[in-house]
Amino acid sequence: MRKIVIAGNWKMHKTKQEAEQFIDEVKQLKTNERVEAVICAPFPYLSSLVNKVKQTDVKIAAQTMHFEQSGAFTGEVSPVMLADIGVSHVIIGHSERREYYHETNETVNKKVHAAFSHHLTPIVCVGETLAQREANDTLTHIEKQIKIALDGLTDEQIANTIIAYEPIWAIGTGKTASSADANEVCDHIRNIVAKITSEQTAEKVVIQYGGSVKPENIDELLSTSDIDGALVGGASLEPASFIQLVEAGNKLS
Ligand SMILES: O=C[C@H](O)COP(=O)(O)O
């Protein structure tokens, strides 16, 4: 049985005090062995939050990183730094990074390799725009994103990659893809992964859905065949709501 990964992506929200208070409120959360609860926090809070979640079932992730280990890249954060402070996961290729910070499929691929070199679990985001969906280009676009993102990885690395399917038109808009539509794309993603590697490896890959996920719709999304968790923005900002999302995963096992 695949893992269920519920990841809250705070984006550029919260003060340090709010971030720490959030962790204080969710640290009693227990996940069963199938479920992982992850908070993707802004860089300045990572170190302190990693210390706060010790002895708890919550993990701390970064929202992006550079692919180089070190160098003259003003303002950037490297995988070495993240691993050094105990971060476990990193989001790579979020649509906001692709749109505002020129992240490409090629830099996503370099970052995924860099993540594995430093024992970080990559959460690789893919997804189509509304125009691509309306032009019937969703599956072709996502196939290209996945093939380039995973290029050159070993089967074991692919099995340990988390893929987040986030239709861009559903992010922060309140519009969720129907569970059937979201599952259809996640199933397609698994088939692409199977073509690149093997059915066996593809069966191990955790595929999340992201885009206006909230406590009210998570049960239906998780009840599908190929959605193994969620990458959640807005609804991960309140402790009570994040706990409900994780509990939805706990209920499944
Ligand atoms: O990383 C999270 C996604 O961008 C979804 O954000 P949202 O849940 O606010 O729509």
The ligand as a Gaussian input file, in Angstrom:
#p B3LYP/6-31G(d) Opt

LIG

0 1
 O        1.101000      24.342000      -3.028000
 C       -0.122000      24.404000      -2.903000
 C       -0.958000      24.732000      -4.014000
 O       -0.451000      25.767000      -4.768000
 C       -2.423000      24.814000      -3.727000
 O       -2.771000      26.023000      -3.096000
 P       -4.296000      26.190000      -2.576000
 O       -4.579000      25.001000      -1.720000
 O       -4.286000      27.477000      -1.811000
 O       -5.144000      26.209000      -3.806000

